[in-house]
Each structure stands twice: as C-alpha cells, then as structure tokens.
C-alpha cells in the first residue's frame, strides 16, 4: 500500500464520518422540531392582530386519561370552543372569607364561573399532542366573522322580541278575561 492510498483512505473515512455526523444531526433536528410545543399551547386564549386580520383564539386540552383518541380530540376541540366563549360571555361569582383565630389567619375562597352562548364561525385550526398523550386544540374566530354573527343575532333578537311582544299582549288579554270570569263568579 502506497502513501497515496493511505491518504486517500484517510480522506475517505473523514468524509464518511462527516456525512454520518450530518445525518445524525439532521435526525436530532427533525425529531426535536417534531416534538416542539407550539407557542399557542402555553399562551392560551387571547386576541391577536396579524396584519389586517384580527383574531380571537381559544385553547382546549384533554388528558391522556381519556383513552379513546377520537373522544380526546373532540373533548379538546369543545374545550377550545368553550374557552373562546368565555372571552365574550362569562359570569363569575366570587366569595372570600377571612378569619383570624388562635391558630392564625384562615382564608377561604370559592369561585364559580359559568359561560354559555352560541358562537358561529369558530374553526379548529390546529392540534398538538404531548408525549404523555395530552391533546391541545386551537380554536379560531376572526373578528369579521364574529361581527357578522353578531349582526345576525341582533336581527334574530329583534324578530324574537317583536314576536314575544305580540304574544305577550295576547297572553295578557287572555289572562284579563280569565280573571274577569273568576271575579264574576
């Protein structure tokens, strides 16, 4: 074996080692990126402005304790929608009691939160699964869609109000007639 062959083999081994190292690094980067948690998971529900678009986001989760994956996804999706609803319509009852006795200060706190409503145009735009199986869902409602839904709700509300007012007048008249009959007896 000549000196040239030894140098060629050395260079060849160095190139193969570098290629192998690059492949290993690429695998680590791909695996690392695949398991990286999106920012929205930790950020939670909020309103954002992206250029001209104004958007509300809601985040929902479902733990791996829900064994059925489809049910876990549906649960996370519904919780994301509910977190959006809480942005617009939430009733919170809060009670705090503060006592001081011989054993020191005792503070009790109770919070009850309730949200109900109907949001049209909410889209589930993303999912993320933690290594433990917990699923996160991202719900999106853009401001323009929300405004359109609110206008429709106002129209429906006006129609419903008119109907109820007409119905209330009839019901009131019927009640008066019934009272007159009972009073005449």
PLY file of the C-alpha trace (Angstrom):
ply
format ascii 1.0
element vertex 185
property float x
property float y
property float z
element edge 184
property int vertex1
property int vertex2
end_header
0.00 0.00 0.00
1.46 3.28 -1.07
1.48 6.55 0.77
-1.15 7.92 -1.68
-3.58 5.11 -0.83
-3.30 5.74 2.91
-4.01 9.44 2.41
-6.99 8.65 0.13
-8.40 6.18 2.69
-7.92 8.71 5.49
-9.73 11.41 3.49
-12.49 8.93 2.55
-13.04 7.96 6.21
-13.14 11.62 7.22
-15.80 12.37 4.56
-17.88 9.35 5.60
-17.59 10.39 9.25
-18.75 13.93 8.41
-21.69 12.64 6.37
-22.63 10.29 9.22
-22.42 13.14 11.71
-24.61 15.32 9.47
-27.21 12.54 9.19
-27.28 12.08 12.98
-27.63 15.85 13.50
-30.42 16.02 10.91
-32.32 13.23 12.70
-31.96 15.08 16.02
-33.20 18.32 14.47
-36.19 16.61 12.82
-37.13 14.73 15.99
-36.56 17.84 18.11
-38.71 20.02 15.85
-41.45 17.42 15.65
-41.84 17.39 19.43
-41.52 21.15 19.96
-44.58 22.62 21.58
-46.26 25.38 19.56
-46.34 28.80 21.29
-50.16 28.83 21.39
-50.20 25.86 23.78
-48.62 27.87 26.60
-50.04 31.25 25.55
-53.66 30.17 25.96
-56.77 32.01 24.84
-56.31 35.57 23.63
-56.94 38.12 20.90
-54.26 38.84 18.30
-53.79 41.12 15.34
-51.97 39.58 12.37
-51.57 42.27 9.73
-55.08 43.38 8.81
-56.72 40.32 10.38
-57.93 40.49 13.98
-58.44 37.06 15.51
-59.59 35.51 18.78
-58.01 32.18 19.77
-59.14 29.64 22.33
-57.09 26.70 23.59
-58.56 23.48 24.96
-56.92 20.37 26.38
-57.83 16.78 27.06
-55.58 14.49 29.08
-54.48 11.00 28.12
-56.78 9.69 30.86
-59.41 9.74 28.10
-58.28 6.53 26.40
-60.27 6.88 23.17
-58.19 9.20 20.94
-61.16 10.42 18.87
-63.05 11.30 22.06
-59.92 13.00 23.44
-59.65 15.17 20.30
-63.36 16.02 20.39
-63.07 16.95 24.08
-60.07 19.22 23.44
-61.90 20.82 20.48
-65.01 21.51 22.57
-62.91 22.93 25.39
-61.16 25.25 22.91
-64.55 26.49 21.70
-65.66 26.96 25.31
-62.53 28.98 26.11
-63.44 31.30 23.23
-66.96 31.64 24.60
-65.54 32.63 27.99
-63.82 35.60 26.36
-67.20 37.03 25.34
-69.66 35.98 27.99
-68.61 34.87 31.44
-70.45 35.16 34.73
-68.23 34.79 37.75
-69.38 34.54 41.34
-66.63 35.13 43.86
-66.70 34.66 47.62
-63.84 35.15 50.02
-63.93 34.72 53.77
-61.14 35.86 56.03
-60.95 34.60 59.63
-58.47 35.23 62.36
-58.38 32.93 65.34
-55.96 31.50 67.86
-54.42 29.25 65.22
-53.66 32.17 62.92
-55.34 33.54 59.82
-57.58 31.30 57.74
-58.65 32.41 54.30
-61.25 30.58 52.25
-62.02 31.34 48.66
-64.69 29.98 46.35
-65.02 30.89 42.70
-67.74 29.69 40.36
-67.55 30.55 36.68
-70.26 30.00 34.09
-70.21 30.71 30.37
-72.98 29.96 27.91
-73.72 31.16 24.46
-73.56 30.46 20.79
-70.56 31.46 18.70
-70.83 30.94 14.95
-67.80 30.70 12.69
-65.40 29.10 15.16
-62.82 26.89 13.44
-60.45 24.36 14.98
-57.21 25.25 13.21
-54.53 23.15 14.92
-53.85 20.23 17.26
-50.78 19.30 19.29
-50.16 16.04 21.16
-47.76 15.95 24.13
-45.54 12.92 24.66
-47.86 11.85 27.52
-50.86 11.79 25.12
-52.44 15.09 26.23
-54.07 16.76 23.23
-54.32 20.54 22.74
-56.74 22.12 20.29
-56.63 25.64 18.89
-59.94 27.32 18.01
-60.02 30.47 15.88
-62.67 33.14 15.41
-61.80 36.11 13.23
-63.30 39.47 14.17
-65.13 39.98 10.87
-66.90 36.61 11.16
-67.77 37.44 14.75
-69.22 40.84 13.75
-71.34 39.21 11.03
-72.65 36.65 13.51
-73.47 39.42 16.00
-75.42 41.34 13.35
-77.40 38.19 12.55
-78.02 37.65 16.26
-79.31 41.22 16.63
-81.72 40.68 13.73
-82.93 37.41 15.19
-83.20 39.03 18.58
-85.32 41.88 17.17
-87.62 39.43 15.40
-87.89 37.32 18.55
-88.63 40.44 20.62
-91.41 41.55 18.27
-92.92 38.07 18.34
-92.77 37.93 22.13
-94.29 41.40 22.46
-97.22 40.42 20.23
-97.61 37.16 22.09
-97.36 38.92 25.46
-100.23 41.27 24.54
-102.42 38.30 23.58
-101.46 36.39 26.74
-102.16 39.46 28.89
-105.62 39.88 27.29
-106.41 36.21 27.82
-105.31 36.47 31.46
-107.56 39.55 31.98
-110.54 37.68 30.52
-109.87 34.69 32.76
-109.64 36.93 35.83
-112.91 38.65 34.92
-114.63 35.25 34.65
-113.29 34.23 38.07
-114.24 37.58 39.60
-117.78 37.34 38.23
-118.35 34.01 39.99
0 1
1 2
2 3
3 4
4 5
5 6
6 7
7 8
8 9
9 10
10 11
11 12
12 13
13 14
14 15
15 16
16 17
17 18
18 19
19 20
20 21
21 22
22 23
23 24
24 25
25 26
26 27
27 28
28 29
29 30
30 31
31 32
32 33
33 34
34 35
35 36
36 37
37 38
38 39
39 40
40 41
41 42
42 43
43 44
44 45
45 46
46 47
47 48
48 49
49 50
50 51
51 52
52 53
53 54
54 55
55 56
56 57
57 58
58 59
59 60
60 61
61 62
62 63
63 64
64 65
65 66
66 67
67 68
68 69
69 70
70 71
71 72
72 73
73 74
74 75
75 76
76 77
77 78
78 79
79 80
80 81
81 82
82 83
83 84
84 85
85 86
86 87
87 88
88 89
89 90
90 91
91 92
92 93
93 94
94 95
95 96
96 97
97 98
98 99
99 100
100 101
101 102
102 103
103 104
104 105
105 106
106 107
107 108
108 109
109 110
110 111
111 112
112 113
113 114
114 115
115 116
116 117
117 118
118 119
119 120
120 121
121 122
122 123
123 124
124 125
125 126
126 127
127 128
128 129
129 130
130 131
131 132
132 133
133 134
134 135
135 136
136 137
137 138
138 139
139 140
140 141
141 142
142 143
143 144
144 145
145 146
146 147
147 148
148 149
149 150
150 151
151 152
152 153
153 154
154 155
155 156
156 157
157 158
158 159
159 160
160 161
161 162
162 163
163 164
164 165
165 166
166 167
167 168
168 169
169 170
170 171
171 172
172 173
173 174
174 175
175 176
176 177
177 178
178 179
179 180
180 181
181 182
182 183
183 184
